């Protein structure tokens, strides 16, 4: 299976192109040094079939357009993660016994970045809109999250593989090292420490490990071993900030699961 992420593409002068990401569409046209863009987003719950691009099209119709000036000749499309944490509710409260472990996969909606091969950003497109939720006791302690439907948390590997190809798959392991059951009714995952990879035509992140310690805290870490077959597309959003954000994320997860 192949996708268009990370492949350089040189458009023909004056031709409109479309990238279809499961119903959402991004349009690009190049005229000299002018790059014209138009985007059509969808609510995350209204994803459809279709994942292809660049496709030659007549025009984006009456969609609002913007223009970027850049002398580059080629274009590359990358998926990245929302800088806000993703919040995923569980359809049923999860109770994990002491020494227990559970493995899940979280399906993240991407943000698409259109760049030249030299790294000059032409445009950014969020294909799927999500509700936002604020969690925390006050503005100093809380965080604004991208709120995802419960269907974004899957238990079986087969479900993750069959999910729409535009989504970013995040393997998740939860361990309970405490002496009491760990109860969760939602999960919040900070995205800044995560790298993004292409594997067999699908997009994956690092494996997130959440450890409930003996003291009752939850620590968020990344599994250090990356399979050699995973080709890195993008590094962390904020390189070097991973440890700080992981600790903040752990406190935040602990707070919201007690609501």
PAVEXBA-838083 format. One record per residue: z, x, y of N, C-alpha, C, O in turn; residue in one letter. Coordinates in steps of 0.05 Angstrom, whole numbers, plus 5000, padded with zeros to 4 digits. Layout:
BEGIN
ZXYZXYZXYZXYA ...
END
This chain:
BEGIN
500050174976500050005000500050185025501550375026X 498450115045498250265069498850085093498449845092X 499850205115500150055140499050225162498350465158X 498850115186497650255208499650415224498850535244X 502150425216504150575231503650875229503450985207X 503551005252503351295253500551415251500251655253X 498551245247495751345244494451345272494451145286X 493251575279491851595305489251435304487851425284X 488651295326486251125328484951165355486351165375X 482351205355480851245380479150995386477150945372X 479950835406478550585412475850635425475450835438X 474050445421471550445435471950345464473550165469X 470450455482470650375510470050075514467949975506X 471949935526471649655533472149465511472049215516X 472749555487473149375464476149295462477849465464X 476649035459479348945454480048975425478448935407X 482549065420483549095392486148935390487648905409X 486648845365489048685360490548805336489348875316X 493248815338494948885316496548635309498148535325X 496248535285497548295275499948375258499548485236X 502348315268504748385252506048125244507948025257X 505148015222506247765211506347545231508447405234X 504147505245503947285264504147365293502847235310X 505747565300505847665327503547845331502547975313X 502547855356500048015361500348185387501248095408X 499448425384499248605407496248685412494848745393X 495348665437492548715444492348955462494048995480X 490349125458489849365474486849385480485149335462X 486149455505483449525512483449765530485149795548X 481549955525481450195541478850195558476650145548X 479150245584476950265602477450515619478950515638X 476050735613476550985627479351075623480251105600X 480851115644483651185642485550945643488050985643X 484450705643486150465644486450345616484550295602X 488950295608489550165583490649885589492849865601X 489249685582490049405586491549305561490749365539X 493749155566495349065544496048775547496448675570X 496348635525497348355525498848315498498048415478X 501048165500502748145476503447845471503947695490X 503647775446504347495439506547515418505947575394X 509047465426511347485408511847215394510847005403X 513447225374514346985359517346985355518547205354X 518646755354521446755345521546875316519746825300X 523647015311523847155286523646965262522647045241X 524646725265524646535243521946405238521546255219X 519946475255517246355252515146555243512746525249X 515946765230514046965220512146835200512846655186X 509646935201507546825183506447055166507447285167X 504347005152502947205137501147375155500847315179X 500047585144498147745159499447995170501447985184X 498348225163499348485173496948675173496248785152X 495748705196493248875197492748965226493748845245X 491249175228490349275254489549565252490349705233X 488049655272487049505295484549335287482749445274X 484449085296482248905290480648865316481848815337X 478048875315476448825338476448525344475948365327X 477048455369477248175377475748145404475148335418X 475147895411473847835436475547895460474848035479X 477947775461479847815483482547685475482647535455X 484647735490487247605484487447335497489747225499X 485247215506485446955518486846955545486447135561X 488646765549489946735575492746865575494346805592X 493347045555495847185555496147365579494247485588X 498547385591498947565613498347855605498847935583X 497148005624496248275618497648475637498448405659X 497948715626498848945643497049175639495349175621X 497249385656495549615654497149865657499049875673X 496350075641497550335643495350535648493250525635X 495850725666493850935672494551185657496651305660X 492651275639493051525624490351625615488751465606X 489851885616487151985609486752025579484652115571X 488751955563488552005534486351835522485451635533X 485351925498483151785485484051645459482551475449X 486351715448487151605422489851465425491251485446X 490551305405492951145405494251155378492951155357X 496951155379498551145354500550925358501750905379X 501050765336503050555337505450635319505050705296X 507850625330510250685316512150455316512350315336X 513650405294515850215295518450365302518950575292X 520050245320522650355326524650125324523949895321X 527250195326529349995324530249905351530150055371X 531249665353532449565378534949745384536349815366X 535349805409537649975416540249815415542349935413X 540049555415542449395411543249395382541549425365X 545849375375546549345347545449085336545048895350X 544849095310543948845296546348715283547948845270X 546548455287548748305275547648115255545847955261X 548648125230547547965208549947805196551747925185X 549847535197551847385183551347365153549147395144X 553447335138553247285109553246985104554846845116X 551546895086551546615079554246525066555046295069X 555446715053558046665040559846905046558947135045X 562446865051564247085057564347265032564647175010X 564147525038564247725017567047835014568247925034X 568147834990570747954985570348174965569448134942X 571048424973570548654957573248764948574948844964X 573648774922576248864910576649164915574749304920X 579149254914579649544916578049704897577749634873X 576949924906575150104891572449974885570850084870X 571849744897569349604892567149714910567649844931X 564649664902562349754918560149534916559849414895X 558749494937556449314937554149444951554549594971X 551649394941549249504954547449274963546849094947X 546649294988544949085000542649225015542649465017X 540749065025538749155042538548975066538348725063X 538649085090538348925115535548955125534449175125X 534348735133531548725143531648705173532348495184X 530748915187530848925216528048865227526048955217X 527948695248525348665263524848915279526649035290X 522249005280521649255294521149215324520748985333X 521149425338519949445365517549635362517849855351X 515249555370512849715367512349875393512349775415X 511750135389511250315411508350415408507550515387X 506750375429504050475431504050735447504750735470X 503150955434503251215447500551365443499051295425X 500051565460497951755454499051955434501451985432X 497352095420498252305401499952525415501452665402X 499652545442501152745457503952645464505552795475X 504552395457507252285462507552125487509752045494X 505352075502505451915526505551615519503751515506X 507651475527507951195520506051025536506051035561X 504450865523502550675536503850405539503550275560X 505250305519506550045521508550005498508550155478X 510349815502512349745482512249445477512049285496X 512449365452512149075445514349005425514649135404X 515848795431517848685413516548435400516548225412X 515548465375514048235363515647985358514647765361X 518248025351519847795343522247765360523847955362X 522647545373524947495390527247405374526947245355X 529647495381532147425368534147325388534147405411X 535947155379538147075395539947315399539947505384X 541547305421543547515426546247405424546747175431X 548147565414550947475412552847685422552347925418X 554847595436556847785447559347775430560347555425X 560348005422562748015406564648215418563848435427X 567248145418569248315429571148165446570547935455X 573448285451575548145467574848125496575547925509X 573348315506572548315534570048495538569148605518X 569148515563566648665567567048965563565149105559X 569549055564570049345559570049415530569349635523X 570649225512570949285484568649165467568149255445X 567348955478565348825462562648955465562249165477X 560648825452557948935452555948705449556448515434X 553748715463551648525461549848605437548848825436X 549448415419547948475394545448305392545248095404X 543548405377541248235368542148085343542648215323X 542247825345543347665323541047585304539147455313X 541347655279539347605259540147375241542547335238X 538247235228539047025209540147155183539647385177X 541646995169542847085144540747175123541347335106X 538347065125536247135107535447435109534047535092X 536347575130535647855133537448035116537048285116X 539347925102541048085084540348005056540947785047X 539148195041538248125014539748304994540548524999X 540148184970541748314949540148464929541048664917X 537648374924536048494903533848674915532748614936X 533348894900531249084909528548944911526949004929X 528048764892525448624892525048454917522848434927X 527248334927527048174952526348354975524748274993X 527548594976526948774998523948864997522748885018X 522948914974520249004971518248784978516048844989X 518948534973517048314978517248205006515648035014X 519148305022519448205049517048285066515648475059X 516548145088514148205105514048505112516048625118X 511648625111511348915114512049005143512449245147X 512048835162512648915189515648975193516449105213X 517348885175520248915178521049195169519749325153X 523349285181524449545174526749505155528649355161X 526749645133528749605112530949815114530350055116X 533349715115535749895117537549865093538949665090X 537550065074539350055051542250075061542850235078X 543949915049546749905058548649915034548249765014X 550650085035552650105014555350055027556050175048X 556949885015559649825026561649905004561449794981X 563550075010565650164991568350075002568950095026X 570049994984572749924991574650124979575250114955X 575650314995577550514986580450444991582250594985X 580850205003583550115009584849994984583649974963X 587349904988588849794966588849484967590249354950X 587449374985587249074988584348994989582649154996X 583748744982580948654984579848675012581248625031X 577348735014575948755040574248495043572648435026X 574748345064573348095068571448125092572348205114X 568948055088566948065109565447805111564747695090X 564847705135563147465138560747535155559047355159X 560547775165558247865181558248165182560348295178X 555948285188555748575189554348645216552448515224X 555348855228554048965252553349255247555149405238X 550949325252550049595247548949715272547049605285X 550049945280548950095303546450245294546350365273X 544450245312541850355304541350635314539550775304X 542850725334542250985347542151225327540551395331X 543851235307543851465289541551465268541251655254X 540051235266538251205244535451315249534351275271X 534451465230531651545230530051345215531151175200X 527351345219525551155206523551305190522451515198X 522951195166521151325147519051135136519450895136X 516851255127514751105114514851185084514651415077X 515050975067515051035038513350815024514050585024X 511150895012509350714998508550485015508450255005X 507850535040506850325058508950145070508249965085X 511450195065513650035077515350215094515450465090X 516750105113518350255132521350225125522350005120X 522750455123525550465115527150625136526050785151X 529750585136531550755151533250925132532950905108X 534851095144536951225128538751015115538850785123X 540051095093541950925080544550925095545751135099X 545550695103548050665117550350625097550050455078X 552450775100554850745082557150665099557950795118X 558450435091560850345104563150375085563150255064X 565150535093567450585077569950455090570650525112X 571250285075573850175083575950365073576350395049X 577450485091579350695084582050575076582550335079X 583850745066586550665058587950545082589550355079X 587550645106588850545130587750285140588750165159X 585650175127584449925136582149945155581049745163X 581550195164579250235182576650225166576550275142X 574450175180571850185168570250415182569950415206X 569350605166567850835176564850795168564250745145X 563150825188560250805183559051085183559351245202X 557651155161556351415158553551375148552751155141X 552051595146549351585135549351755110550451975109X 547951655090547651815065545852055072543652025082X 546852295066545452535075542852605059541152735070X 542652505035540452585018538052395023538152155018X 535852505033533452355038531352425017530752665014X 530252235003528152304982525852454994525052395017X 524852644980522552804990520052634995518352705011X 519852404981517452234984517552065009515651935016X 519852075024520051925049518852095072519752315076X 516851985086515652125108516852025134516651785141X 518152205149519452115174517452035195515552175201X 517951795206516351695228517651755255516351845274X 520251705256521751735281524551835275525751755255X 525552005292528352095290530251895303529351685311X 532751965305534751785318533951725347532651885360X 534751485356534251405384535451595404534151685423X 538051665399539451855416540452085399542652065387X 538852295397539652515379542152645389542552695413X 543952705370546452835377548752645383551052745387X 548252385385550352195391551352045367553051865369X 550252115343550851955319553751935313554751715307X 555352155314558152145306559751955324561451805315X 559251975351560651805370560051505365561851345364X 557551445361556751165358557651055331558350825329X 557751225311558651135285561651055287562450845276X 563251215301566051145304566350885320568050715313X 564850865342564950615357564050375341565250165342X 561950415325561050205308563050115288563249875282X 564550305277566550235257568750055269569449855257X 569650125293571649965306570549685312571949485309X 568049675320566849415327566549235303567048995304X 565649355281565349205256568049085248568248855239X 570149245250572749155242573648915259574748725249X 573048925285573848715303572348455297573648245295X 569748465293568248215291568748085264568447845262X 569448235243569748115217572447965216572947815197X 574148005235576647855235576547605252578547465254X 574247545264574047305281574047055264573846835274X 
END
